[in-house]
């Protein structure tokens, strides 16, 4: 598994967003959390760019932790790697006795390693077992979802998580086929999706299996449920002056991130108050105007950057106790 293939997305922009919170002028070393370690590209850049900073990095994938551990070994005890899902951040920080952090980075979606390792079943372009678990030590894989979920539940998942307009057609075909023989590999599913879509639907939006694979992956890993807990928890973990940067790769993730950051940056006072009490004042200030996109040059160099959306915010007030 070559690490040279891994190109961190919007790397310089992420560093620039977090820099004011991580550049020290004396005092205790700042702590930055990489909630999605993956192959460690962003983490390595953070340790290199901010020589005083301590890194706490989380990943649910043990193979990612092993590979990143080798990559980050030169930084010694400045890097603490933890096997955890990112909504477990509060427990991780409590265990490490870290009351608040200066920076948090999320790089959501599937890591390069998971896409590149064919036998994980994330990629629809090559035949592989339908697994899609980011943590292969726990939970059920995509084949089990396809083979056991009731049709109505499969339709809901494809619509909600894949924004798939042809969900009913695809699920009808899946249910018919799974009765003959359970699904186990990705190629059969890709072929079934191709065969069940009308011609017009096949002509737009890249590989017709893309949306179904996204929906299955989100369901298998509970990604949106986890994210709903993780972003507010990360915001709460920030010290005043601390910053958060979040890279999303599809509209469902981005919408959720936008809602949490916008709510934190809003004044929550009832209308008509002449003076807004402290408890209603915004906790955050937004650092990006809407979602920032990668440059054309970056997309040309790294096609996986194409769907990326970056949002950032800074903590400006404590929560009211």
Steps between C-alpha positions, in 0.01 A plus 500: 500500500683808379444818695616716211161461332334677790463871427332691788208711374513883531800457727641853496158657549435277803836598650429870435159477667639333813829695517391797717393258776811279479784751465628551854673787671606317815253335735393136496521314168181518293309176438354424157269204433488323165167319532552302177864392494488277189848472352620794709561761228323784679641389838858495375457848350355632830794364703748638248338846462445557874810366680365581847166324447392167644282280278220268604385293200197270483409227254262204515712307247782304667694465174497880457632539856780253432612671176471850646686390811800418278467830315475711817762306702766773445284742704524278810269580788364814332254268321243290688307260275170357626273223367164678524210632295497879485182543707702348789719812512373620844586162660840491329590849626378418850713184504804705389415769761475773235232752611488697172677508162616777268425333165278229352511362146252264332566350156178302453408219264707201394877515535728447201622178656148357529428585136832361381483170690279302261390239751325758721214531247470881502578554133242413233764496225647164606347174614537437873311359799216736599634602840545881529563498877755765599566300817515138391492376859137594558153531347339357186625541144321628189412148376302434818314830458408409141402144584300553821346850513129526413435660157348816649807556718735453201298754299521748790879456527560544126283813491623657823871417481556464125241752377417227247186583301478144363508340847178300451615347170839405643353350818240299305785348299709437815211324677428285195866401460580441867225236516683304229842548660622734778730786398867467590703699244489851359510415126163324512342800672651746250367292209154474657484880548604558138234257375220643713544871415328669205732622222462868593613438858817326378612795291553744788710522814782252446479134600133410559600291805662796677192613695405150615855427619507832689166419666614151607829633635325768707255243639768239582715754686219709650684800356231769524382388844860511622557839334189648663659429839860567401490857367322650807733299729804634314374859528447452875857369534650823358659753732406864439707604197510138381411417139327218316536408130274240335539346153181335367456304179125491440206730560359301794821540702547862398142593593542352846832680559350827374202471738715438810747780424225746401307424821815565705555831321141619550363736760226301679334786686122543480420789262463850643754492785674838525818334632587139418604310816821296490319166492341586162820623335658292219759240608669488158603727218508351149838504322377402153238670285278205426700190407838549335585282200834359383678687222489374142874427524448279805215307336719449191774353723271300732160400363386392849502867600226585247192466729671651808333781695688676783341691788671656800406679823666650805387471862443851638313429825466231765170318533287633783532268796 
